[in-house]
């Protein structure tokens, strides 16, 4: 009987979470579509529209992927995607500072990176028999580059695409606090740096003969809705930046604000269920 009640309670929670996630995903997509529909194309700044639209869609995609995967709502999985969302926001904010030059830099750097990748693949196959599938793949990617820029004129830049550090980009774009308090700490998990590894993947050895040292540890990660809220916040932050810079407004409600109301209702429902009966 007790086990059955626990299962029903768990199923009820999962149903509530599923409804919240589905609604957020739909609202996020509608926000993106509404803004894109209302942003008038300036053909003289075609690349600017493409890059900004692509980055907004990327930010929406990342938020949706976090929302749809509750098992990532922990300190191991979510920070990797949230760090990517921080990257998108800083890139977007910096690109808005020069609509003519910076989108072009972003595109050309990306094309150069793919060209470099192809050269590495070609070097690997030099002493191998000809592989028709590999040849078809390389030709396909070269054609994709050619559709945007002459392959032979595509330069490879081994530095950063903006030719300055991400911190400098954030400083120039007026979002240095976001860099300091979001980009940096989420980089610890994303790049498996010591602050994350020491706290999450090591634990003290219990053998007194070994002196104080740490041993490997695979931490059991729970599910924390905070990470969904953070994804929604960073998506909302990107949308707000777009609104500020373009003057465009979405004709649909904010996915973030609706999510926050659903969280409040969910918490209130849980409080009432757990309240002592009189």
N, C-alpha and C positions, 0 to 999 in steps of 0.2 A: 504493500500500500504506500509506504513512504517513498519507495523507489519510483512508483508510478507518478506520484505527486511531483517529485523532483523532475522527472522527465517531461511532464506537462508544463512545468514552470520554465524549464530550459527551452522547450519548443516554442512557448509563447514569446520568450525573449528573442529567439532566432527569427520568428515571424516579424516582430517589431523592427528588428535591425534590417531585415530584408526589405521591408516597406520603406524605411528611411533611406536605404542605399538606392533603391530603384527610383525614388522620387528625386534624390540628389542628382543622379546621373541624367535623368530627363531634364531637370532644370538647368544643369550646367550646359548641356548641349543646346538648349533653347537660348540661353544667354549668349553663347558664342554665335549662333545663327542670326539672332536678332541684331547684334552689333555689326556683323559682316554685311547683312542686308542693308543696313542704314548708313554704311560708310561708302561714300561716293568715290568711285575710282578716278584717280588723276593719272592719265596715261603717261604723263611726263615722269611720274614717280611709280611706275609699275613695279619695280623691284622692291620698293619700300612697302607697297601693299602686300606683295607676295611674302616677304620676310615677316612682317608684323602679323599677317594672317596665319602664316605657318607656325609662328611661335605661340600665338594665342591658342591655336588648335593643339599644339604640343602640350601646353600647360593644362588644357582641358583634358587631354588624353591621360596625362599622368595622374591628375586628380581622380579621374574615373577609375583608373587601374587600382589606385589605392582603395577607393571606395568599394570596389567589387571583390576585394581580396582581404577579408577581415583577419585572416591568419598572418597578414603582413602588418597588422596594427600593433607593432611592438618595436622595441629599440634596436632590433637587428635588421628587419626588412624595410620598414617605412623610411628610415633616414636616408637610405640609398636613393629612393625616388624623390623624397623631399629635397635632397641636395640637388637633384636634377631640376626640380621646380625652382629652386633658388637661382640656379644658373640661367634658366629661361628668363626669370624676372629681371636679373641684372643686365643680361644681353638686351632685352626689350627696352629697358629704361635708357640704356646707353645709345641704342640705335635711334630712339626718338630725338636724341640731341642733334642729329644730322641726317635728315631723311634722304639726302642725295648720295652721300659718300659711304656712310656706314653699312647700309644694306648691301651695297656692292662688295665691300670688303668681306662681309659675312659669307656671301655666295662664292666669291672667288677663292676664299680660303678653303671652303668645303670642297669645291671642285679640285683644288690642288691636293687635298688630302686623299681623295679617291684616286687621283692620278698616281700619287705616290704608292698607294696600296696596290694598284695594278702593277706597277713596276716591281714591287716586291714579289708579287705572285709570278710574274714573268721570270724573275731571277731564279725562283725555286724550280721552275720547270725546264730550265736550260738543258739539263742532262737526262731528262725523262722522255719516254715515248710520247708522241703527240696524243693528247686527250681531246676528242671532239667536243665533249661537254665543257671542258675548261676553255677551249678556244671560243666556243659560242658565248660563254659567260663573259670573257674578256672583251669580245667584240661588242656585246650588248652594252656593257658599262661604258666603253669608249664612245659608242654611238650616243649614249645618254649625255656624256660630257659634251660631245660635239653639238648636240642640240641646243646647248647653252653658250658654248664658247669653243673656238678652234682649239683642238687638243694640244697642238704644238705651241700655242700661245698661252697655255694654262700654266702659270707659275706655281711652284711648290714652296709654301712658306712653312719653315720648321719651327717658327715661333708661335705666338698666340694670334688669333685671327684679328684682334683689335690692335695688335702691336703694343699693347700696354697690359699691365697685370689686371686681374679681375678686381683686386682691391681698388686700383686706380679708376677702373671703369665705374665701380660703385660710388667712389668719391665724386667723380665728375657728374654722375647721374643723380646725385643727391640721395643715395640709398646706402650710405656707409654703415648705418646702424643695422640694416638688414644683412649686410655682408658679415658684420661682426657677430651678430646674435643668431643668425640662421645658417648662412653659408659655411662659416668656419666650424661650428660644432657638428653639423651634419656631415661635414667632410671627414670627421674622425671615423665614423662608421663606414662611409662610402669608400674610403681608401684604406680601411683596416689599420688605422693608426693606433699608437699606444694608448691614448686615453680611452678608446673604445675597447681594445683587446684586453687591457689590464682589468677593466671593470666588468667586462661581460664574458670573457673567455679564459680567465684564470681565477684560481681560488687558493687560499692558504693551504699548504701541506700540513697534515695533522701529525706527521711523524716528528717527534722532538729531536731525534738524532740528525735530522737533515738540516737543522738550523732554519730560520725563517726564509721560506722561499715559496713560490707559487707553482701550481701544477695546472694542466689543461682542464678546462671546465666547459661543458656545453649547457648553457643556461636554459632552463625551461621558460619560454616566453609566453606570456598570457596575451589577451586581446584588450587593447586600450583604445577606446573611441577617440581619445585625444588626437591620435594621429590622423584620423579622418577629418577632424575639425581643423587641424593644421593644413591639410591638403586643400580644404575648402577655403581657408583664409588666404592661402597663397594664390589660389585661382582668383578669388575675389580681389586680391591686391593687383593682379595683372589686369583684370577687367577695369578696375578703377583708374589705373594708369592710362589705359587705352582711352577711357572716357575723357580724362583730363586733357590728354594730348590731342585728341581728334575732335572733341566736342560732340561725339556721338553718344547717344543714350540708348540703352536696351529698353525694349517695350515689354519686357517680361520681368517678373519678380526675381530678386537675388537668390541664387541657389544657397549661398552662405547663410543669409538671414533665415530662410525657411528651415535649413538644417539646424540652426541654433534653436529655433522654436520647437522643432521636433525633439531635440535633445532635452529641452526643458520639460516638455510634456512627458517624455519617457522617464525622466528623473522623478517627476511628481507622481507618476503612476507607481514607480518602484517604492517611493516613500509611503504611499498609502497602503500598499500591499504589506510592507514591513512594519507598519505602525501597530503597536500593541492594541488588542481588542479590549474594550471595556465591558 
